[in-house]
Amino acid sequence: LEKKKLLREVETLQTTESKYVVKYYNSWDEGKYFYIQMEYIESENIEKFVKLKRQVFRQQSGKPMDCVEYYISCEIFRQILESVQYLHSKHIIHRDINPGNILIAKNIMNGRFVKLCDFGFATVHDKYIHYRTTHKHTKDVGHLRYAAPEVIQGDKYGHKSDIDSLGRIGCDLFDFNFSKYDPNIKYSETNDILNEPVHKFQVILLSMLSNPVWNDRPECSEVLAKYNEWSIDKDILPLNTCALFATNDDSVYSLGTNYYGRLGLGHDNYNTEPQLIPEICHHSIQQFINGSDFVLAINEDNHVLSWGRNSEGQLGREPISKELPPDVISYLNDKSIVQICCGREHSLTLTNGGEVYAWGSNHFKQLGGGSSITKYECTPIKVEFNGTHNIKSIYCHHNVSFAITYEGLVFGWGRNSYHQLGRNLPDYILSPKLIDTITGVQTIDSSGLVTYFHTTSGEVYFCGEVGDNNHNYKEN
């Protein structure tokens, strides 16, 4: 039976030479074994992708997607539809379309990243023969969860049995649960952009799934014809948006706007699909930290990598350049890093010994190195604090810098034009200055113009520009 399945797969693959399916090269019989030589694709299947997608976008099951996740899901489903449409144009029914048989390549090939595989249950469909009761297609083939009802029951069926399988995959990919479907309920209460296209897509998925008469289901071409109705245009995506993520197999991907090469791909072109970043794969990346058009990352060996814009030394290495590809900040290799943060064009890092290092732009004195520091520093410099203070955490926001001690004291330096470091201080603080009007600080948040100090007692203090006024008030 297994050999018969393999022979059927070879027969099918020999008739399919396209970008939509894995490529067949050769096959041969050698004793007890039958070998098939096929195209190797470094990839993940849809089943694993759905699990990773929830991790990457931190989506809880049943919760609405954001625009970026929905757009990516639409692009993948579109390519799946195109692949199945190609098979149907060859009069082939796959009969085992399930998440394990749909591959997503780690690198885009010929403008595509989706391919179908595993044609062991595929069969040629001739409507003049297979609609007859005496020449029906085989029943009960393929993955039980994704097989159409007529396939399981042994009724007459044709190529649209694959459409039912596609509908089930669509439910997985978009995390739709039609047992709770109500067309009168909005998909998202916070993102109205998605409500209309998602509603239209849900109606299409229902038509792919719920028709008891298999031939009434839509063709792939009909679903694709409405793509602009159920998808969203990439221009709708938030401006200046990009994403970087590491997967469980230690691969790293990026997509989105790519100003100054901040996606780490060696160019500055916009990327609408996740693209592999080879230079930082298998580095065990633990965290990404974003500045303005540049990125830092730390791996499990405590090495810091940087890429993107380096016009102000914000990558912590030379040369000064419009953009640089990913590489290690070698100066920090012997430091045991516990925290990194980025401002607009500068960065801070904290070691487990309480030492603070800074690099990047110093136009607003945000590096904290005093009057001797130039407009920028490519190499990290050590930030000195008056007294014997043990630094617990650090914060960067736009052109200001902060450090919190284990006692809850706060040091600030950098731009103070809007009193974002507190009142009665000059416009620029050249080196760490103790903000002595507040104690017991646990964390800090800032917009660059307003700073919020969260204390261990649950109080919040803020200072800086609010509307047309400068404030330094206590808020509970």
N, C-alpha and C positions, 0 to 999 in steps of 0.2 A: 504493500500500500504506500509506504514512504517513497519507494523508488518511482512508483507511478506518479505520485505527487511531484517529485523532482522533474520527471520527464515532461509533465504538463507545464511546469514552470519554465523549463527551457524552451518549449514550443511557443509559449506566450512571449518570453523575452526576445526571441528571435524576430518577432514581428514588431517590436517596439524599439525604435532607435530615436530617442528624443531627450530633451532636457527635463521632461516630466517624470521619468522613471529611472531607476538605477540601470546602468549600462551593462549589457551582457557581452562577454568577450569569447568565452569558449566553454566546452563541457566534454567530459570523457568518462568512460567506464573503466575501472581498474580493479579487477577481481570482485571482491564483495562490496566495493565502495564506488560511489558515483560522485564525481567532482564537478562543480560549477565555478568557473572563474568570472567574477563580476567586478564592477567598479567599486573601489574603496572610497567611502565618504566619511570623513571625520565629522561626526554628527551626534545629535541626541534625537530620540523619538518624541512624539507628542506627549506620550504618557509622562515622561520625565520632565518635559518642558512645562507642562501644566503645574507640576509640583514646584519647580524652580520659580515659575512666574509668581506664585503666591508669596514665596520667600522674598523675591526681589522687590516686589511692590508692597510687601507687608499687608497683603489683602487677607482679611478673614473671609472664610467661606460664606457666601450669601450676601456679602457687602458689595455695594456698587464699585465698579472700576473707575479710575480716573481716565482722562482723555488719552494719555500716553499709552497706558495698558490696553485700552480699547482699540486704539489705532493699530498697535502691534498685533493684537488678536485678529483684527479684520484683515490685515495684510497676509497673515498666515492662512486664514480660512480661505481667502481669495485664491492663494496659490494651491491649496488642496483641491478646491473646486476645479481649477484649470487642469490639474493633473488627472483627476477622474474624468473630466470632459474629454481629455485626449484619449483615454482608454475607450470610452464609449464611442468616440469617432472611429475607432478601429474595430467596433463591434465586440469589445471585450468587456465582460463583467468581472470585476475583481473578486467579489464574494467574500473577502476577508478584510475589509477596510476597518481597521481598529487603530488605536493610538500607537501600538507597537510597530505598525507597518508603515508609518508616515515619518520620514526622517527630516530633520531640520539641520542643514549643514552649518558648520561653524564658520565657514567662509562662503560668501556669495559666489555662485557659479553661473555665468551667463545671465546675470541679472536675477537669478532665482536662488532660493535657499530651501525649498521644499521638494522632496522627491518621494515617490511611492516605491515600496519594495515588497518582497514576498508574494509571488504570484502562484503559489502552490495550489490554490483553490480557484484560480482564474479560469475562465472558460470563454470560448467564442460563442456569441449569441446569434442565432439565425431565427428571426421572428417567424419565418415560414415553416420552421421545423419545431422549435422549442415551445411554441404555444399549443402544440398538440399534446393531449394527455399522455399519449404513448411515448412521447419524446421529451418529457419534462426534464428540466435541469435537476441535478441531484439535490436532495433535501439535507437539512441539518449540517451545513458546512460553515466553516468560519468561527469566529469568536462569538460565543452565545450572547454576550451582553450587547454586542453591536450588530448582530445579524437581524435582518428584517423578518417580520412575522411569517411572511409567505415562504421564506427560505427554510425556517425552522419547521414549519408545518408540512412542507412538501407540496405546496400549491404551485400552480403555474406562475412563473415570474420571468422578468427580463432585466435589462440593465438598471432600471430604476430601483431595484432592491438595494443598490449601492447608495442611492439617495437617502434612504432611511438610515443607513450606517453613518453617512455624513452628518445628518441631523443630530444623531446621538453624540458624535464627536464635537459638533458645534456647542452642544450643551455643556460638555466638559470644558472646552476651551474658554467659553464665556461664563461658565459657572451659573448656568440657568437651571432652575428647578421648576419645571412646568406644573408640578403638582400644587404649587403655590402661586401659579400665574394668575394675575388679575389685570386685564388691559386698562382698567380705570385707575390703577395705582402707578404713580411716577416711579421710574427706575431709580432716579437720584433726586433727593430733596436739595442737594447743595450744588449740583452741576447740571443746569438746565440744558446745556449744549448736547448732552447725551440722550436726553429723554426721547426725542423724536426718532433718531436713527436706531436706538435700541428697540423701541416699540416696533418699528418696521421690520427689524431683523428677527424679533421674536415671532412675529406673524409668519415670516418666511420659514423659520425653523419648524413651526407647528405644521405648516403645509408639507414639509419634508418628512415629518414624523407621523402625523395623525391620520393620514388618508388610508382607510382600510383597503381601498382599491389602489394597488401599487402604481398602476399606470397613470393615475391622477396626480402623482407627485410631480413637482417641477423638474425640468431638466437642469443640469448644471449651468447651461448657457442662460437660462431664464433667471436663475439666482444671480449670476454674474452681471446680467444686464441691469439689475437693480443695485449694483454695488455702490453707486454714488448716493443712493438713498439710505442704505443701512450702514455705510461706513462714514467716517469723518475725514475731511481733508487735512493734510498735515499742516496747512496754514492756520488751522484752528488751534493747533497745539500751542501751549503757552510760549510766548517769545522768549528767546534766550534760555531755552530748556535743554538740558542734556542729562543723561543717566549713565552711570558706570556700575557694573555689578560683577561679582565673582560667583561662580557656580561651585557645586559640591565636588566636581572633578578638577578644581583648581584652574579653571579657565576664566579669563576676564574679558568682558564685552563692554562696548559703549555704543551709544546712539544719541542723536539729537543735533543741536547746533554745535558748531565746531570752531568757534572763533579762536584764532591763534593756536590751533592744534590741540585744544584742551581735551579732545577725546583720545589722544595718545596714538593716533593712527598714522602719523607722519605726513598729514595733509590738513587742510582746513575746510574741506568740503562737508556740507550738511549730510548727515547719515540718517536715513529713515528706518533702516533695519539694524538690529544688533550686529556689530562687527567685532570679530576676535582681535584682541591686542596681543600679538605673540610675545612682545618683549616683556610683558609682566605676567604671562601665564606661568603656572607652576612656581610662583614666588610666595605662595601661601599668604596672600594679601588679607590683612585683618581689618583694615579700615581705610576708607577714602575720606580726604578732607579737601574741600573746595574753596579756592579763593576766587578772585575775579579773573576768569580766563586762564587759570592754572590749577593744577591738582597735585596734592601730595598723597602718598599712600605709605602705609607701614606694614611690613611683613612679620612673620613669626620669629625671624632672626633679629628683629628690632632694627632693621635697616629701613631708611626712609627713601622712597623714590619720588621723583617729581617730573612733571611735563607740562607743556603748554607755553604760555607767554613768559618771557624772561627779560623784558625791557628794563625792569628795575631790580634785577637780581632775585626775583621772588622764588626762583627755583632752587636757590641755595647753592648754585654752582655756575661755573662759566661755560661758554661765553655769553656775554650780554647779547641777546638775540630776540627777534620778533617771536620766534617759537622754537622749542626744542622737543625732541622725542623723549620717551621715558628713559630715565637713568637714575642711578643711586647718588644721593648726596653723601659722598665719601667722608666728608668731615665728621659726620655723625655716626660713623660705623662703630666706633668704640664707645659710644654713649648708650646707656640703658634708658631708652625712651619710654615714658609712661603716658605722655599726652602731647598732642600736636593741635594747633589751631591756626586758622588763616584769617587775616583781615582782607582788605581790598587788594593790596599789593605787597603785604608783608606777612611773615609767619613767626610764631613762637613755638618752642618745644621745651618740655620739662623732663628732666631725668629723675630716676628714682632716688638720687642723692639730693634733690631739691634745687638743682642748677637750672637756670633758664637761659636759652639761647634764642637769638633773633636774627632775621635776615630779610632782605628785600628793600622796599622803598623806605626812605627816611625823611621824606619831604616835610612831614608833620612831626618829626622827632619820635615817631612811634616805635623805633628800635630800642630806645632807652639807653643809648650808649654815650650820652653826654654831647658836649660841643665838638668833640674830635671826630665824630662820625660824619661822613660825606652824605650826599643825597641818596645813596643806596649802598647796600652791601651784598655782594654775591656769596661771600663766605660767612657762615653763622658766627656771631659774636656773643660773648657771654655777657649777660645783663647782671649788673651788680646792685645789691640792695643794702641800704644803710642799716647797720646793726646785724644781729645774728638771728635772722628770720628764716624759718623753715617753710618753704613754699609748698603748698598743697595742690593748687590748680592755677591754670592760666586761661586768659580769654583775649581774643582779638575781635575787633569790630571796626570795619572801615579803616580809619586812621588812628584808632586808639588801642591801647593795650592795658591789661589788668593782670594782677596776680593776687591770689588769696593765700594767706598763711594758715597753718593748722589752728591758730588762735582765733581765726575769723577776721583778721585785719586785712585791709585792702590797699594795694599799691596801684596807682594809675600813672600813665604817661602817654605822651603823644598830643594830638589836637584837643584843645579845650576852648575853641572859639565860641561854642554854644553852652559852655559850662557843663559839658557831658562828663567831666572828671570832678565836678563840684565847684562851688562858688569860691570867690576870692583867690583864684589861682590865675597865672598868666595864660595867654592863648596857646602856648606850646610848652609842654613839660618835657624837658630834655632827658631826664632820667627818672626812675621809679620814685614817686612821691606818695607818702603815706596819707591816705584820706582819713583824717583823724576825727571826722564828724560821725562816723558810723563804725560799729563793731558787730561781731557775731554773724558775719556774712558767710553764706553757704555757696550760693551760685550767683552769676551775673548774666544779664541779657542786655543787649543794646541794639539800637537801630543805627548807630553811628552818631546820631544827634541827641538821643535820649538814652540814659543808662538806668537799668533797674537792678537793684541789689536785693536779693532774697536772703533773709536771715534765718538762723536756726530756730528762732521763736515763731516763725510763720509770718513775720512782717515783711512788707515790701517798701523800699525807699526808691525814689527816682530823682534824677536831676538832668538838666539839659533843656533843649528847646521843645516846647509843646505849644503849637499854634504860633502866635506872635509873641509869646512871653517865655522868659527863662524861669524855670522853677527848681526848687530844691525842697520838696515837700515829703512828708511821711504819709504813706498810704497803707492801711491795714487790709 
